[in-house]
Amino acid sequence: MGVKERASCRYPVSPVPFRSFRKRRFLVRLPWFALLLLLVSCIRPDASAGPVCVALWPDTPPAPWRWGGDGPSAPEKRGRSGALSRIAIPRIEIFRPPHPNGAAVIVAAGGGYHRIAMGREAYPAMRWLTARGITVYVLVYRLPPEGWLEGPRAPLDDARRALEIVLQRAQGDGIDPARIGLLGFSAGAHLMGMLATGWRGSDTLAGSPSGAVSPVPHASLAGVALIYPVITLEKPYDRTATRRALVGRKPDPSLARAWSVQTHVGKGYPPVFLVQADDDRIASPANAALMARRCVRAGGAVTYVSLPAGGHGFGMGRAGTPSEDWTARYALWLRQIGLLEPPYGEARDAASSGPGRSSGGPGRGDHVSRAQPRGRG
C-alpha cells in the first residue's frame, strides 16, 4: 500500500471556543483572524520548521467528519494546550534534525486514549530528540471512544502501520533500520509497549485496515522507553481512563488481561527504559514495577528509574521537581542502545546523579528487587 506525503500537517481543525477568552479583554478586542494566528503560533511544534506528514491509511479511514460513518463525526479538534482529539486521519509527523545521526524514535503522547497530548508531551519530546540528532516520527493515532468499528485495535493498528512505514522509508530518510526506538507517555506508553510485543490484537474484522498490516518483528527495535506508563488493565490497578477507553468500565477479566502489556511480553522483547514517580495518582507506580519484573523474567534488559515525587504527566520534566532529571538518564540509556552518539551524549555521569533510583541497565537485565508499590491506577 502506498503512502501519501504532505509538506504540511495542517488538517481541518475546530479552534478553541471564543468563550474561553471572554475574561481577557485584550483578546476579545482582536479580530477573529488575529485570534487564529495567535492560536497557531502557540501550538506550532517548532517555529523554525514544519514537519512532513504521512497518512497511515491513504484510502481508509474515511474522510474527516463523515457523518454517520466509521470514526469521529466532526472536524479534528485541538485544545488550548495543543491536545488533539477527533482523529479522522491517523498519521505520522516527521521531524528531521539539522544534523541527523541515523537514528529514529517513534513518539506517542498520552491522554487516556481520549485525546493526544501533543503540546505537553509529543512536541517537547520531539524538540529534545531532534536537538540531539535523532529523527522523530510523531504518531497521531485513532482514539477508540470516537466510534471506530475496530474498537481498541484501531490505535494498535495505527502504531503497527506507523512502524511499518518508518521501516519502509528508512533508506530514503537516512535511518539505520537497526537504530529505531519507541517513546511513549502514559496511554501512549501503553500503545508503544503493546507495539513492541508484536501482538496484533483480536481477529481482523472484515474490511478493516488491519489485514493490510504486516507482522512487525519486535526484535528489530533498538529499545522502548515508557514514561509514567499504563501497563496493566487488570485489577487492582484498573481505574484508568486507558482501561475504560479500551475495554470498558466492567470488562471481562480475560479481555482486560488481553489488553495488558505484560501479558504479551516474552523472549526477545527489546530493552526497556521505565520512568514513574512514587506519587503518581493517575497510573499507579505498580505499572512500571510490574513491567520491569515481567521483562526481567523474560530475560530482557531493563532500566527502571523510580522518582520519589513528580506525579503524572510531567512530560520531559518539571523544573524544581525530581522529574526534571529523568531525561539525563534517558540520554545515557539512548547511548547504551546505540541511538545517541557523542557529542550529544551529555549524560555520561547521569547514572550517579539525580534523585531517581535505577534498577539495571541495557545488556544486564538486572533483577528488580524493589517491592511492588501500593496504590490504584
Secondary structure, DSSP 4 states (H G I P E B T S, - for coil): ----EES-----EEPPPGGGGTT-HHHHTS-HHHHHHHHHHHH-S-SS-PPEEEES-SS-SPSTT-TTSSS-SS-EEE-TTS-EES-SS-EEEEE--SS--S-EEEEE--STTT-B-IIIIIHHHHHHHHTTT-EEEEEE---GGGT-TTTTHHHHHHHHHHHHHHHHHHHHHT--TTSEEEEEETHHHHHHHHHHHT---SPPPTTSGGGGPPP--GGG-SEEEEES-----STTS--SHHHHHHH-SS--HHHHHHT-GGGG--TTPPPEEEEEETT-SSS-THHHHHHHHHHHHTT--EEEEEESS--S--TT--TTSGGGGHHHHHHHHHHHTTS--TTS-TTTTGGGSSS-EEE--TTT-----SPPPP---
